[in-house]
Amino acid sequence: MEHTYQLSGMTCKSYKASAEESLSNLEQLKAASIDLEAYAATITMTPHIELDTLQKAVILLFKTVSL
């Protein structure tokens, strides 16, 4: 199952790398790709991961980033 989420507040490559690493620690996550130019994150998961779980994984790193 693949979902694309709009991002705000993420502007540099180091944020991107850290967020992808944080998301990759979620058990159900199969792949995560963040496109800084499109302000979007594409996440492949099995089974579905609730939005609040994804938000917590990213927001813990950057209090200004939101999904």
C-alpha positions in Angstrom: 0.0 0.0 0.0 1.5 3.3 -1.1 0.4 6.8 0.1 1.7 10.3 -0.7 1.6 12.9 2.0 2.2 16.6 1.7 5.0 18.1 3.8 5.6 21.5 5.2 8.7 22.8 7.0 11.2 20.5 5.6 13.7 22.4 3.4 17.1 20.7 3.4 18.7 17.4 2.5 19.9 16.7 6.0 16.2 17.0 7.2 15.2 14.6 4.4 17.8 12.0 5.3 17.0 12.1 9.0 13.3 11.9 8.4 13.7 8.9 6.0 15.9 7.2 8.6 13.4 7.8 11.4 10.5 6.5 9.3 12.5 3.4 8.3 12.5 2.4 11.9 8.7 1.8 11.7 8.1 -2.0 11.5 5.3 -1.8 8.9 7.2 0.6 6.6 8.5 -0.9 3.4 9.9 2.3 1.8 9.9 6.0 2.3 11.0 8.6 -0.1 10.9 12.4 0.4 10.8 14.8 -2.5 11.9 18.2 -1.2 10.9 20.1 -4.4 7.4 18.6 -4.4 7.1 19.0 -0.6 5.8 15.3 -0.5 6.6 12.0 1.2 5.8 8.8 -0.6 5.4 5.9 1.9 5.0 2.2 1.1 3.6 0.2 4.0 2.1 -3.2 4.9 -0.2 -3.0 6.8 -1.5 0.6 6.9 0.3 2.9 9.3 -1.9 5.5 11.0 -1.1 9.1 10.2 -0.4 10.0 13.8 2.3 7.3 14.0 4.0 8.7 10.9 3.7 12.2 12.3 5.3 11.2 15.6 8.2 9.5 13.8 9.0 12.7 12.0 7.9 15.4 14.5 10.2 14.0 17.2 13.1 15.1 14.9 11.7 18.4 13.7 9.1 20.2 15.7 8.3 22.4 12.6 7.7 19.6 10.1 4.1 18.4 9.5 2.6 15.7 7.4 
